[in-house]
Amino acid sequence: MDSRSADMLLPAKRKGQEEADATRVLYDVFPRHVADALKEGRRVEPERRESVTIFFSDIVGFTSISSSLDPQKVSELLDSLYLRFDNLSKEHGVFKVTLHSSSFSSSSSSSS
C-alpha cells in the first residue's frame, strides 16, 4: 500500500477509535441497560425506585497529602484506592456514578 492509500485510511481509523471511545464512555456513565438502549437509539424511560442509597466519599487532607508527594505516588495512591472501590462496586452490584479528583460517588437500589 502506498503512502497516499494509507493516508486515506487514517480518517476511517480515527473515526472508528472515536466511536469506540464514545461507546466506552457511554457504558462508564450509564447502567448497562440504559447504555444499550441509547446506543440502539431507543428511548429510555425514567425508572422509579422505592429505596436507593447514594454514597459520597472524599479523601480528607488530599490537597496537603498530594502536595507533599511525587506525582507518580499520588497517581499510585488514587489508582489503588479507586481500584478497591471499583472491585467492591462490582462485587455488590453498585453502579458507579462519577469520579472527580479525590472523591468517589456511587448509587445502588434495592430493586433491579
VENVENBEL-V679189 format. One line per field, one symbol per residue. ss: DSSP state (a for helix, b for strand, c for the rest). phi: phi as a letter, one per 30 degrees, with the letter a starting at -180 (. if undefined). psi: psi as a letter, one per 40 degrees, with the letter a starting at -180 (. if undefined). A space follows every 10 residues. Layout:
ss = ???
phi = ???
psi = ???
This chain:
ss = ccaaaaaaaa aaaaaaaaaa aaaaaaaaac caaaaaaaac cccccccccc cbbbbbbbcc caaaaaaccc aaaaaaaaaa aaaaaaaaaa aaccbbbbbb ccbbbbbbbc cc
phi = .dddddddde dddddddddd dddddedddc eedddedddd iddcddccbd bbbbcbbadd iedddddccd eddddddded ddddeddddd dcicdddabb hccbbabbbd cc
psi = hidddddddd dddddddddd dddddddddi idddddddde eiihiiihhd hihhhhiihh edddddeeii dddddddddd dddddddddd defhhhdihh beihiiiiie i.
